Amino acid sequence: MSIKYININCRETASLDLRQARAVLKYKPDIIFLEYPNDSQGDTFSMRKPVANFAQKTLKINPWLMSDISMWENIKSLWKENIKTTIYAVDGPTDLVSEMLYEWQYMYPCAKRNWFWWVRIYLREKYMAKHISQVISKLDKKTDYTVLVFLQKFHWVHVQFLLTEPTEEETWKYYFGKFKDIDPVFINSKIKERNKVFYKYWKKFKYSE
């Protein structure tokens, strides 16, 4: 089995970005991994069916989904040609993905210099890697696959690292090594103190108590 991964980025803005929609028709993929949250608590997830549209309330909060409408239309057109692309939402649980601290809203990319921002990124990407691994492990070993990865480019770079199954030490260094004022023991207590949602999921992937 060989897998051809093609990562297509997307601007998370109100301006229309059709790169992912066009990639669907160009590559006619076997699988698409979407940066969509899961309704479950992250332990299980399922294939997604093409959606007809998004509620106006949802589009107002996430205007980049306007670009996804064209993507879904193109997926439906593939299905009509009997090209049954399977679609997976591989992001973390909904409450984790939607948990954004107020002080981060107007400071990106400055937030990247805040170790607590990286906690959220780490947790989401752990779920992305976990879900992708689960899908890949069930594929037919005698078949070749084309996979479109519709994750933000920086997420995909990190997820590829996690898919190599790094050690705890390697993972800590990758995500938090540049923050010299924290360590695995300190970070556990601080996350527990500051955010219940993050701590709920941190416990699933924790380093130590």
N, C-alpha and C positions, 0 to 999 in steps of 0.2 A: 504494500500500500504506500502510495505517495500522496502528500497533501500539499497543494499549492495555496499558500495564504496570500491574500491581496488585501492590504490595509488601505482603506479610503477614508481620509479625514473629512470633517465637515465643520463649517463655521457655525458656532452656537450663537447666532445673531438673527435679527429679524430679516436680513437680506437673504434672498433665495439662493440656495447652493444646491445645484443639481448633480454634483459629482457622483454621489452615491446612487441616485436614480439612474444615471447613465451607465454606471458600472454594472448594474443589474442586467441591462440588455446587452452590454458588451461581453461580459464574461459568462452569463447564464450559469450562475453558480449552483453547486449542489447544496451548499449550506451558507447561511448568513448568520453572523453573530452580531446582535444589536446591543447598543449601550442603553438598554431599557431596563428599568427596575423590575423586580419580581414581587408579586403580591404575597408570596409566602414569606417565611422567615429565613429564606436563603438555603434551606436544607434540600428542598426539591424545586424543580422548575420544569416547564414544559414548552413544547413548540408553540409558536404564535401563528395565528391565522391572519391573513391580510385584513387590514382595517379599512373601512369605507371612508372615514373622516375622523377628525378630532373635534371635541367640544370647543366652543369659542373660549370658554374659561381656561381650558388647558392650553390653547394656542396663545392666549394672553400671557400666561405664566412662562410658557416655553415656546417662544415664537419660531425657533428653528424647526419645529415640527411641521411648519408649512412646507419645508423642503422634503420631509418624509412622505407627504401625501403622494408626490410624484413617484417616490421610491416604491410605495405600496402598490400604486397603479401598475407599475412595470412588473412587479412580482406577480400580480394577478394575471397580467398578459402572458407571462411565462407559464403559469399554471394552465391557461387556456390552450397553450401549445403542448401540454402534457409534460412540461419540464417542472417537476414537482420540487422546487427549491424548498428546503426546510429552514425555518427561521427560529432562532433561539434568542430570548432575552437573557443576557448573561451577567447583567449588573447585579449589585447586591439587593437586599430587601428594600422595599419602598421607603420605610421609615429611615433607613440609613442613608439612602441616596438623597432624600429630600431634606435631611438635617443639615442646615446651613446656619452657622452662627452669624448674628447680625453684623458683627464687626468685619466679617469677611466680604460682605456684599459690595463694598465700594473700595476695596483695597487690592483686588487681584491685578497684577501677579505678585504684589508685595506679600500676600498671604503665604506664598511659597517659602518665605523665610521664617514661617511660624511652624514649629514642630507639631502643634496641635492640628493644623490644617493637613499635615501629612498623615495623621492618624486616620482621618476620613478617607484619604486617597488610598492608603495601604489596605484598609478594610474592604473598600469597594473592589480593589484589584485582586485581593485574595479570593473574593467570590467570583470575579470574572475568570480567573485562572482555574478555580475549582470547577465551575460549570463547563468551561471549554474542555477541560480534561475528561469530564464525565461523558461529553458528547463524543470526543475522539476515541475514547476507550471502547465505545460500542459500535464503531464503524466496521464495515466488512474489510477484513485484512487483504482481500484479493482485488479491491477496487481502488482506483485513483479518484481523488476529490479536488474540486476547486472550491475554496472557502473565501468568501468576502467577509472581512473583519471591519465592521462599521463602529469602531471605537476611536475616540480621539487618539491621535498619533502617540502622544506621551503615555496614555494608558496602555496602548499596545506594546510599546517598548518595555514598560514595566512588567506587563503580563507575560511577555516572552521570557523575561528573567525568572519570574515565578514558576513558569512551566518547566524550567530546568531543575526544579525541586531543590533549591538552595538550602543550606543549613540555616538554623536559627541565627547563628552568628553572622553569616553572609547576608541574610535578610535584614537584620538589624543595621548592619553597616550600610547597606544599600539605601534604606529608607531614612534612617535616623542618625547615621554615623557622623554627619556634619554638625549635629547639635551637641556640643560638648557638655552642656549643662543638664543633660538627662541621661538616665540609664534604665535598664529594664525594670528594676524595682521601683524607682521613682515614677516612671511613666504610668505604671499600673495604678498607683494611688492617686495620681493627678487626673487621670481619665475618669476614675470612679468618682472623684470629687466634682469634676466639671461638667460631665455630660452623661446622662443615663443611657441614651441611645447608643453612643459610641462604646460605652463600657459593656453593654449587653453583648455586642458583637466582638469586642476586643477579647472577652473571656474565651471565645471560641478559638482564637488564634494567638493567645497570650504567650509570652516568653517565659515569665516566671512570676511568682508571687513575692 
